Amino acid sequence: QLGLKRQRRKHRKMKTRIEKILSKVLRTHKILELGPSYNPAVTRKDGWNVYSLDHASGEELRRKYGSDPTVDASRIQEVDFVWTGGRLGSSIPAEHMGTFDVVIASHVIEHQPNLVGFFQSVSRMLKPGGLLSLAVPDKRFCFDYFMPLSLTGEILEAFGENRTRHTRTSKYNEIAYRALVDGVAGWMQGPIGKLSLIRGDVTEARRFFDAHLTAAESPYVDAHTWYFTPASFRLIIHELRTLNLIEFGEEEYFDPFGVEFYISLRKGGEDPTKSRMELLKQMLMDVREQTDFLIKSKAEKLQYNKQSLIRMEQLEHELTSLKEKNLEMSVAIDRWNHKPWYSRAIHKLRL
């Protein structure tokens, strides 16, 4: 009972997803949410002073998702700033630049062709001391399961090329390696079920690779380009800050729950206190946890099969024993039928 009470207290203290995203956010803040689509973190209807930037207008989003039974289209807001290409800041009028207290981006950062450019654009949107609140997919618990971790060198290359379109590598990986567990694209921490690929055909992946256009004037085709665990992401932030390419420091962090982890970065904030070596080692431990869950799931399946075999052997033994007892009983009944003990035989059979 004491253990149950402790669990209940712990559960009551746990923050919801939205509470984590808004942990450092006040209703008085001027907020910009990037790419809220059909599931914004906050809305004006709920009393928040929020603006939104998206790839389409509110009307276009309602047309796109209005017939989807899994979407609550009533939550789709009017879009204040429509992104049409280039850097994010190019879609925001000059009078709004540098006026936001908070920028929220949920499952946005992994889509950015140029990660350093993204951080620099957000920095220009925020006031001094402003906050960037991120919900980031953890590649260990979603369809990016088989993707390699992104490191700072790749991010520097994208910045040097001033990319505005995803690479052909990203498109190949998307087709060839995206995974499902038990038929779903995102799952919880723990031993995993049956792994499968969403597409997985390398010939098809090569066709997408060859057809994908990367020039700035080409139509934008979306993709996941960056793949993170919590430690790898924090390492990237640490190194970009050390290289003076971004001015964000870690403000708050929440461990992964489901497919994502949560981190808030403060413009002009302090550098993370962990050393690079600590983050590098933790990154390997993140990968080990992914592997451990895979091994554990196989071990549990083997254990289940072993237990099933034992149960089958036990059942076979019980059935054999019953057959032997029934044979003895039928012989006894045959014998008793020829004697005045007939009633005893019926009684024995009932027992």
TAZIPE-V810269 format. One record per residue. N is the residue number from 1. RES is the residue in one letter. PHI is phi in degrees with one decimal (none if undefined). OMEGA is omega in degrees with one decimal (999 if undefined). Layout:
BEGIN
N_RES_PHI_OMEGA ; N_RES_PHI_OMEGA
END
This chain:
BEGIN
1_Q_none_178.9 ; 2_L_-63.6_178.5 ; 3_G_-63.1_178.5 ; 4_L_-64.4_178.8 ; 5_K_-62.9_178.6 ; 6_R_-63.7_178.1 ; 7_Q_-61.4_179.4 ; 8_R_-64.3_178.8 ; 9_R_-62.6_179.2 ; 10_K_-62.8_179.6 ; 11_H_-62.7_-179.9 ; 12_R_-64.3_-178.1 ; 13_K_-79.5_-178.5 ; 14_M_-65.7_178.9 ; 15_K_-85.0_173.4 ; 16_T_-75.6_178.4 ; 17_R_-56.2_-178.2 ; 18_I_-65.3_178.2 ; 19_E_-62.9_177.2 ; 20_K_-68.5_179.9 ; 21_I_-63.0_-175.9 ; 22_L_-101.4_-173.1 ; 23_S_-55.3_-178.1 ; 24_K_-110.1_-173.8 ; 25_V_-107.6_177.7 ; 26_L_-110.3_178.4 ; 27_R_-65.5_179.2 ; 28_T_-78.5_-178.2 ; 29_H_-71.6_169.8 ; 30_K_-88.2_-169.7 ; 31_I_-115.5_169.3 ; 32_L_-120.7_175.1 ; 33_E_-105.7_-179.1 ; 34_L_-93.2_174.8 ; 35_G_57.6_179.9 ; 36_P_-70.0_179.1 ; 37_S_51.6_-176.9 ; 38_Y_-97.6_-175.6 ; 39_N_-136.5_-179.3 ; 40_P_-67.0_176.7 ; 41_A_-71.0_179.9 ; 42_V_-137.6_179.5 ; 43_T_-135.3_174.8 ; 44_R_-64.8_179.6 ; 45_K_-57.8_179.0 ; 46_D_-91.4_173.3 ; 47_G_94.5_-179.8 ; 48_W_-93.0_176.7 ; 49_N_-86.9_-169.8 ; 50_V_-122.2_171.8 ; 51_Y_-115.4_180.0 ; 52_S_-132.2_173.9 ; 53_L_-123.5_-178.3 ; 54_D_-146.9_-176.9 ; 55_H_-81.7_-178.4 ; 56_A_-147.2_178.4 ; 57_S_-72.8_177.2 ; 58_G_-58.9_179.4 ; 59_E_-62.3_179.4 ; 60_E_-65.9_178.1 ; 61_L_-66.1_178.6 ; 62_R_-66.0_176.2 ; 63_R_-66.3_-177.0 ; 64_K_-67.9_-173.0 ; 65_Y_-110.1_-173.5 ; 66_G_-59.1_-177.9 ; 67_S_-95.2_-179.8 ; 68_D_-82.4_-177.0 ; 69_P_-67.7_-179.7 ; 70_T_-88.7_-175.1 ; 71_V_-113.2_171.6 ; 72_D_-89.8_-174.4 ; 73_A_-64.0_179.8 ; 74_S_-66.7_-179.9 ; 75_R_-86.1_179.4 ; 76_I_-72.2_-177.3 ; 77_Q_-94.1_168.2 ; 78_E_-68.1_-178.1 ; 79_V_-91.2_-177.2 ; 80_D_-79.9_-176.7 ; 81_F_-130.9_-179.0 ; 82_V_-97.3_178.6 ; 83_W_-80.5_-177.0 ; 84_T_-117.7_179.6 ; 85_G_138.0_-179.8 ; 86_G_77.1_-179.1 ; 87_R_-71.5_-176.3 ; 88_L_-59.7_-176.4 ; 89_G_-62.5_-178.4 ; 90_S_-68.2_-179.0 ; 91_S_-92.3_-175.4 ; 92_I_-108.9_179.2 ; 93_P_-57.5_-175.3 ; 94_A_-58.1_-176.9 ; 95_E_-69.0_178.3 ; 96_H_-95.5_-177.5 ; 97_M_-65.4_179.5 ; 98_G_76.1_-176.9 ; 99_T_-113.2_-175.8 ; 100_F_-88.3_174.3 ; 101_D_-80.6_-174.4 ; 102_V_-141.5_166.6 ; 103_V_-117.8_178.3 ; 104_I_-109.6_177.3 ; 105_A_-140.2_179.8 ; 106_S_-105.8_-179.6 ; 107_H_54.4_179.4 ; 108_V_-116.2_-167.9 ; 109_I_-65.3_-178.8 ; 110_E_-72.4_179.9 ; 111_H_-91.1_-173.1 ; 112_Q_-79.9_178.7 ; 113_P_-60.6_-177.0 ; 114_N_-125.7_-173.2 ; 115_L_-68.1_178.2 ; 116_V_-63.7_177.0 ; 117_G_-59.2_176.6 ; 118_F_-60.4_-179.4 ; 119_F_-61.7_-179.8 ; 120_Q_-67.9_177.1 ; 121_S_-64.8_179.5 ; 122_V_-62.8_179.4 ; 123_S_-60.3_178.5 ; 124_R_-70.7_178.2 ; 125_M_-74.1_-171.8 ; 126_L_-87.5_168.3 ; 127_K_-69.1_170.5 ; 128_P_-56.8_-178.2 ; 129_G_79.8_-179.9 ; 130_G_-68.0_-171.7 ; 131_L_-117.8_170.3 ; 132_L_-110.4_-178.7 ; 133_S_-104.9_-172.2 ; 134_L_-121.7_163.0 ; 135_A_-109.2_-169.3 ; 136_V_-120.1_177.2 ; 137_P_-66.2_175.5 ; 138_D_-90.0_-170.4 ; 139_K_-62.3_-179.1 ; 140_R_-74.8_-170.9 ; 141_F_-125.6_178.0 ; 142_C_-146.3_-174.3 ; 143_F_-63.0_174.9 ; 144_D_-82.1_-172.6 ; 145_Y_-46.5_-175.8 ; 146_F_-90.8_-176.7 ; 147_M_-75.5_176.2 ; 148_P_-75.3_178.3 ; 149_L_-66.8_175.0 ; 150_S_-79.4_177.4 ; 151_L_-126.3_-170.6 ; 152_T_-61.0_-179.2 ; 153_G_-56.9_178.7 ; 154_E_-65.3_-179.0 ; 155_I_-69.5_176.1 ; 156_L_-65.6_178.9 ; 157_E_-63.7_178.3 ; 158_A_-62.1_179.2 ; 159_F_-67.0_-179.8 ; 160_G_-63.2_178.7 ; 161_E_-85.8_-177.8 ; 162_N_51.6_-175.2 ; 163_R_-64.9_170.6 ; 164_T_-122.9_178.5 ; 165_R_-129.0_179.8 ; 166_H_-73.6_-177.7 ; 167_T_-77.5_175.4 ; 168_R_-66.9_176.1 ; 169_T_-59.0_180.0 ; 170_S_-60.6_-179.3 ; 171_K_-69.3_177.0 ; 172_Y_-60.8_-178.3 ; 173_N_-59.4_-178.7 ; 174_E_-59.5_-178.4 ; 175_I_-78.7_-171.2 ; 176_A_-80.8_-165.8 ; 177_Y_-124.9_-177.9 ; 178_R_-61.8_-169.0 ; 179_A_-120.7_171.2 ; 180_L_-125.9_169.4 ; 181_V_-119.7_-175.8 ; 182_D_52.7_175.2 ; 183_G_82.9_179.9 ; 184_V_-118.1_-173.4 ; 185_A_-90.8_178.4 ; 186_G_-148.3_-174.6 ; 187_W_-146.7_-177.1 ; 188_M_-89.1_174.6 ; 189_Q_-68.3_179.8 ; 190_G_136.3_178.8 ; 191_P_-54.6_-173.9 ; 192_I_-99.2_179.8 ; 193_G_-90.6_-174.5 ; 194_K_-78.1_177.6 ; 195_L_-88.2_173.9 ; 196_S_-147.6_178.0 ; 197_L_-102.0_179.7 ; 198_I_-65.5_174.3 ; 199_R_-120.7_170.6 ; 200_G_84.4_-179.1 ; 201_D_-83.1_-175.6 ; 202_V_-69.6_176.4 ; 203_T_-65.9_175.9 ; 204_E_-63.9_179.6 ; 205_A_-60.5_178.2 ; 206_R_-65.5_176.9 ; 207_R_-62.1_177.5 ; 208_F_-64.3_178.5 ; 209_F_-58.3_-177.0 ; 210_D_-68.6_-174.5 ; 211_A_-84.3_-173.6 ; 212_H_-71.7_-178.9 ; 213_L_-103.4_-174.6 ; 214_T_-114.5_-179.0 ; 215_A_-67.1_-176.2 ; 216_A_-59.2_-178.3 ; 217_E_-84.9_179.8 ; 218_S_-73.8_175.5 ; 219_P_-59.1_179.5 ; 220_Y_-74.1_175.3 ; 221_V_-119.1_-171.7 ; 222_D_-75.3_176.7 ; 223_A_-167.7_163.7 ; 224_H_-82.2_-179.8 ; 225_T_-106.6_-175.3 ; 226_W_-117.2_-175.6 ; 227_Y_-128.6_-170.6 ; 228_F_-126.2_153.0 ; 229_T_-112.9_-179.7 ; 230_P_-54.7_-176.8 ; 231_A_-67.8_179.9 ; 232_S_-66.0_178.8 ; 233_F_-66.8_-179.5 ; 234_R_-65.3_176.6 ; 235_L_-64.1_178.8 ; 236_I_-60.7_178.6 ; 237_I_-60.1_179.7 ; 238_H_-59.2_-175.5 ; 239_E_-73.7_177.8 ; 240_L_-65.1_176.6 ; 241_R_-67.5_179.0 ; 242_T_-62.1_179.7 ; 243_L_-83.5_179.2 ; 244_N_60.3_177.2 ; 245_L_-93.6_174.9 ; 246_I_-133.8_-179.0 ; 247_E_-118.9_-178.5 ; 248_F_-101.0_171.9 ; 249_G_-122.1_-177.2 ; 250_E_-69.6_-179.9 ; 251_E_-100.9_-176.3 ; 252_E_-157.6_-178.1 ; 253_Y_-140.8_174.1 ; 254_F_-124.4_-178.8 ; 255_D_-60.0_-179.8 ; 256_P_-59.4_170.0 ; 257_F_-138.6_-173.1 ; 258_G_66.5_-172.5 ; 259_V_-87.4_-167.8 ; 260_E_-140.2_167.5 ; 261_F_-121.2_-170.7 ; 262_Y_-128.9_179.9 ; 263_I_-146.2_176.1 ; 264_S_-112.2_-179.9 ; 265_L_-118.1_-178.4 ; 266_R_-102.8_175.5 ; 267_K_-64.2_-176.8 ; 268_G_80.3_-179.3 ; 269_G_-72.1_-177.9 ; 270_E_-73.8_176.6 ; 271_D_-69.2_177.0 ; 272_P_-54.5_-174.4 ; 273_T_-78.1_-179.3 ; 274_K_-69.0_176.9 ; 275_S_-77.2_177.9 ; 276_R_-60.0_-178.7 ; 277_M_-63.0_176.8 ; 278_E_-61.7_-179.9 ; 279_L_-68.4_177.6 ; 280_L_-62.7_179.0 ; 281_K_-66.1_178.7 ; 282_Q_-65.8_177.4 ; 283_M_-61.8_177.0 ; 284_L_-66.3_177.6 ; 285_M_-67.2_174.5 ; 286_D_-59.3_-179.7 ; 287_V_-65.9_177.9 ; 288_R_-61.6_179.9 ; 289_E_-60.9_176.7 ; 290_Q_-59.2_-180.0 ; 291_T_-66.6_179.1 ; 292_D_-59.4_178.5 ; 293_F_-63.2_179.1 ; 294_L_-68.0_179.5 ; 295_I_-64.4_-178.7 ; 296_K_-63.3_-179.7 ; 297_S_-65.3_177.4 ; 298_K_-68.3_-180.0 ; 299_A_-62.4_179.7 ; 300_E_-65.7_177.7 ; 301_K_-65.6_177.8 ; 302_L_-63.5_178.9 ; 303_Q_-63.6_178.4 ; 304_Y_-62.9_178.6 ; 305_N_-63.9_178.9 ; 306_K_-64.5_178.1 ; 307_Q_-63.4_178.0 ; 308_S_-63.4_179.1 ; 309_L_-63.7_178.4 ; 310_I_-62.6_179.6 ; 311_R_-63.8_178.5 ; 312_M_-65.2_178.1 ; 313_E_-63.8_178.2 ; 314_Q_-62.8_-179.3 ; 315_L_-64.8_178.9 ; 316_E_-62.2_178.0 ; 317_H_-62.8_-179.9 ; 318_E_-63.4_-179.7 ; 319_L_-65.2_177.5 ; 320_T_-60.1_179.1 ; 321_S_-61.8_-180.0 ; 322_L_-65.3_178.0 ; 323_K_-60.8_179.5 ; 324_E_-63.9_-180.0 ; 325_K_-65.7_179.6 ; 326_N_-64.0_177.8 ; 327_L_-62.5_178.1 ; 328_E_-60.7_-178.3 ; 329_M_-66.0_-179.1 ; 330_S_-64.8_176.1 ; 331_V_-64.1_-179.5 ; 332_A_-63.9_-179.5 ; 333_I_-64.9_177.7 ; 334_D_-59.1_-179.6 ; 335_R_-67.7_-175.9 ; 336_W_-70.3_179.1 ; 337_N_-61.8_-179.8 ; 338_H_-98.5_179.9 ; 339_K_-131.0_179.4 ; 340_P_-77.2_-178.3 ; 341_W_-102.9_-174.7 ; 342_Y_-54.5_-178.4 ; 343_S_-61.9_178.7 ; 344_R_-67.0_178.8 ; 345_A_-64.0_177.2 ; 346_I_-62.5_178.6 ; 347_H_-61.4_178.7 ; 348_K_-61.4_178.9 ; 349_L_-61.2_178.0 ; 350_R_-62.1_178.3 ; 351_L_-60.2_999
END
